[in-house]
């Protein structure tokens, strides 16, 4: 076992494993996630910002359903324990971001490029099935999880978002410089709120939780499932950027 994975000695003596031993595999998976081709494409300065952000309309199913994931699945009222209460508080911060996304569909002209029927056909097409499966998998992961496990799940989801939005924020800034239009969902406004979670002491609260060995395993297992689902989706998103970056004669209709 590597030193960074070693269990805190004091906690071991007490027979409890600190929650930070769940955060370690989360950060390891985050590093692997950040190295995927989608994020290389988002950093590719040969492509215009709008092209690099062009996968976002196909991400609409996830964005719109994310509010429901927080409101109806992650949240449990009344909270049966303090851990679920923390989850509930987090969901109230994350369940209302989708209106910013709709603003951006308008600001970037994407809502003018299609009809309602065409949009539905695209969102439920084979080309976007990984986006849908990502949300369905998150719902399945959350369904049987208790409060502590949901805290780990939320943390894993947050870290995938940190990777994505750190890059879209730069692109949103370029779009704003070119057009004067602020992109709140893809830009600094969203990132500032996510960073506020950490400033409010969420990590410190997590680290202070004590687990037994079985509970630690039950926290790590859904974390891996979260990252696996996001990993699969990124390849779909990267393909969409590649399609948009291709010369018009080579582009295929989605």
ZIUR-V720903 format. One record per backbone hydrogen bond with DSSP energy under -1.0 kcal/mol. CO is the residue of the C=O (numbers start at 1). NH is the residue of the N-H. If there is no record, write none. Layout:
CO&NH  CO&NH
//
This chain:
2&5  3&6  8&12  9&13  10&14  11&16  12&15  17&211  18&21  19&22  19&23  20&24  22&26  23&27  24&28  25&29  26&30  27&31  28&32  29&33  30&34  33&36  36&40  37&41  38&42  41&44  43&45  44&47  48&52  49&53  51&54  53&56  56&59  57&60  59&63  60&64  61&65  62&66  65&69  66&70  67&71  68&72  69&73  69&74  70&75  81&85  82&86  83&87  84&88  85&89  86&90  87&91  88&92  90&93  90&94  91&95  97&100  98&102  99&103  100&104  101&105  102&106  103&107  104&108  105&110  105&111  106&109  115&119  116&120  117&121  118&122  119&123  120&124  122&125  125&128  126&129  128&132  129&133  130&134  131&135  132&136  133&137  134&138  135&139  136&140  137&141  138&142  139&143  142&145  146&150  147&151  148&152  149&153  150&154  151&155  152&156  153&157  154&158  155&159  156&160  157&161  158&162  159&163  160&164  161&165  162&166  164&168  165&169  167&171  168&172  169&173  170&174  171&175  172&176  173&177  174&178  175&179  176&180  184&190  187&191  188&192  189&193  190&194  191&195  192&196  195&199  196&200  197&202  198&201  201&205  202&206  203&207  204&208  206&209  209&19  211&17  212&216  213&217  214&218  215&219  216&220  217&221  220&224  221&225  222&226  223&227  224&228  225&229  226&230  227&231  228&232  229&233  230&234  233&237  234&238  235&239  236&240  237&241  238&242  239&243  240&244  241&245  247&250
//
